[in-house]
């Protein structure tokens, strides 16, 4: 089992920056891909960024490309999302997800989410 805890959200003015963290515990070795999603009120949950273990190749949504960076620290099993030049439309709950394979099946574990609110 994998457990995820996000942190780093908050209230920030437009143009500011935030660094979100997602700390993992449990069967870390079974994780092969990490992702950050966000969900604004009344909208679906959308991918923001993802990164694959091994090649560490990042993938970004077009809506945030150039303003976000996903990274990870393998020693602490933590994944980060740096968001720069924040805009009011970035306001959402941000979720971390860990995808992997264990016990003969694929899994996707989600964190509890962290609120990001951007004021104009």
Secondary structure, 3 states (H helix, E strand, C coil): CEEEEEECCEEEECCCCEEEEEEEEECHHHEEEEEEEEECCCCCCEEEEEEECCCCCEEECCCCCCCEEEEEECCCCEEEEEECCCCHHHCEEEEEEEEEEECCEEEEEECCCEEEEEEC
